[in-house]
Amino acid sequence: MARIAVRLKGALAGRFPGGRTTVEVEAGERVGRLVELLDLPRSSYIFVVNGAAVGPAHPMRDGDRVDVYPPMAGGCESRRGTGRPRIAQPHAWRRA
C-alpha cells in the first residue's frame, strides 16, 4: 500500500478541512483514480505530483504529495468594442 498526501486546490479545497487529506492506494495506482476515491465531480483536472505536473495515468508511490487543481476559466477584460485587452498604463506601474 502507498500512503498519499493530497491537497485540493481552488473550488475543491472546501471538500476537506484545510483542503488536505491522506489516502491509501495500491502502489502504482494511477493518479487519476483520486477523482473517484475522493468523490470529485467528473471533470478534467491538473495533477501535480511532488512538484511536477503529470497526466492522469501517472503511477503513485508511497509518500507522494499530490495537488489536484480543478479546471478554471478566465482571462483579461477587453476594451469595450475593440476586442483588444485592456493594458495598465505605464504610470500605474510606478510606486506611490
N, C-alpha and C positions, 0 to 999 in steps of 0.2 A: 504494500500500500504506500501511496505517496501523500504527504500532507502538504496542501497548497494554501498559501495566504492570498486572499482575493480582496481587491479594493474596487468598489463600483464607483464610477465617476458620473458627473453630470446629473441628469434626471434619475439615474438609477441609484444614487447614493442613499436615498431615503429608505431603501428596502432593508437595510441592516444598520444597527447603531454605528454611527461614525462612518458608514459606507463600507465597513470591513466585515469579513467573515473568514472562516477557515473551512476547507472541505478536505475529505479524504477520498482519493480515487485510486484506481489501479495504476501502477507505474506504467507510463507510456500512453495513457488515455489522452485523447485529443483535447486541446484547449477549448474548442468549440462546444464540447459537451457541457461546459459550465452553464451555457444558456439553459439547458434542460435541468441540470442539477439544482440551479438556483431559481428555477421557475421564472425566468426572464421572458418578456414578450419576444416572440419570434421576429427577428429583425437582423440587419447587418450590424456587426459590432467590430470595433477595433480592439485587438488583444495586444497587450504589451507584457511580455514575459521577461522578468529580470532586466527591465530597461530597454528591451528590443522589441519592435513591432513584429508580430508574427501572424501567420494565417491561421484559420480555424483548425487546420489539420496538424498543427504543431504538437508534438508529444510533450506531456508534462512529466516532471521528475520531482522527487521528494525535495521539499524546501523551496520550490519555485514561488516567486511572487508575481501574481498576475493582476494587472489593471485592466478593467473592462470599460471601454468608452462607448456610449450609445451613439447612434447616428445623430448628426447635428446639421442644421441648416442656418444660413445667414449670409451676410455679405455687407457691402457698403451701401450707404444711401446715395442715390443718384440725384443730380441736379434736376429739378423739375423740368421735364420736357426735352432735355438734351440727351439723355441716355448715357451721359458721362458721369463717372464717380465724382463725388464731392471730395476735394482735397483741402486739407488745412492750409491756410495761408502761412508763409514763412514767418510773419510777425507773431503768429500764435505759438511758434516754437521757442521763442526767446524766453528766458527766465524773467520772472517778475522782479 
